[in-house]
């Protein structure tokens, strides 16, 4: 039989070629459409995952002598000295940011990213960072203005574990925030998370975040967005007085972590006179709720020696729980 | 047979492939507008009530403003309304026997204490319904503050600076209470400034309320207050009435912080478009029916004020 002047064999061959061409086009279109969708999602997203560029990486100041063996593929494990290292990095929009890395005593080690509040910068976390780092760097002394910097009451860190700690200062927040830039702060937090997982000695599958006030919102957001990015694995977050004040609902990120498989724990800590924190934590009923009664204390102000349970032991508990999952 | 297998194999792969590829996840809660705000314009009703108690059971809507927030074009504008504007008040006739009243009564009839209004939002909800009934104007959110909280909030942010552009008289006095010039008000002083009333001048009070709002904006975004914004919201969130989620409040603050103070536009119904009828004391009516509706349409569209 002839179809339009073609023999049956030719017709079959043409049909087969046509079908294969169609399938190839379909396959190609699927991939292109997928990529376009991804790009579109990123364009629609006003806070896309930034590609943080670390402009300065900590140089190993102390290295274990490499063992000479016959297998050259083994690379030496680098363990940085205890003193904090300054890390400069930039957010997606090019904003330069500065952070401090408190290296752990092992490699790879879990890392805790700490986010500050609007009334101060990353130095608000200095003493707690040294305490968590647990490498005998903390000098215990009182600070009569700020209980969270008064290391004389800090409980013994009996975890026996040295953690890597990363702090950073949000843009326009040196000393204290001078502008209200919650949208940009989200970019800073994402960049900090991406930078943190690349630090020497960090086990990128064992990240925990903690924050106070806007930093509490940022800590949970940073944790969830790190997991979304696939660049690392954030295992839990400790939030002191969150308030959904970074333009996105706290519960979005928190629920994403809590209902993850396996669940990632969230500790929501607040005073009952802090309406915003109460409302925010209530929106995440499956987070562990720690209220310190009818007090106005907000953010770092909750870190007081008189609180029961001890807020710093709670932080250790969250870290241990998160990392043991 | 082999060709058939190849054909079906490719077909299945091509159909399933898009679903097997890892799905990109959108950042939690992100929207299209500036500051993660919504794509477009949102309107917020702001009501200052004359109620002195710490709650919101009763009270008249003393200060009535609508905020237009454009998250695409980074614009904030405010329209003030005279409290004595005569309007049709919906949904209360059955309980209250009234179909009309002053705009400030629309708030009052809806308060929880009066209990005439069954819809959501109590007084603010009824006022939103009143805007819709009279002018077809939909308002997305509301913020209500009573006198006590107004005072407390202004004190908490450290007071406000206001430039008074015309002498302020109280009703029965001939000498002005506030002369032309700059003032720095505590909460109590700001309340006094807001409440002086000359019913003969329809927009005098509306203009002063706009000045106060401007002063509040300016003070909130001052160097001394910015670091305290989160804890101030924490302390006062439940002392004001609002249907806004904290994240929405934050989006609004984020946008407001980006708008230069002199870029915020204020407007109100032009005085010459209103009159006092002879059948009722101190109420205002529009001379040309439909003029307020048109102003509101233009306000929402962002074409008025220019």
Interface residues (C-beta under 8 A of the other chain):
Chain A: X16 X19 X20 X23 X26 X27 X30 X31 X33 X34 X37 X38 X41 X42 X44 X45 X46 X47 X48 X49 X117 X118 X119 X120 X176 X177 X178 X179 X180 X181 X182 X183 X186 X213 X214 X221 X224 X225 X228 X230 X241 X243 X244 X245 X246 X247 X248 X249 X250 X252 X253 X256 X273 X274 X275 X276 X277 X279 X280 X296 X298 X299
Chain B: X3 X7 X10 X11 X13 X14 X17 X18 X21 X22 X24 X25 X26 X27 X28 X29 X30 X31 X32 X33 X34 X35 X36 X37 X221 X223 X226 X227 X228 X229 X230 X231 X233 X234 X235 X236 X237 X238 X239 X245 X246 X247 X250 X251 X253 X254 X257
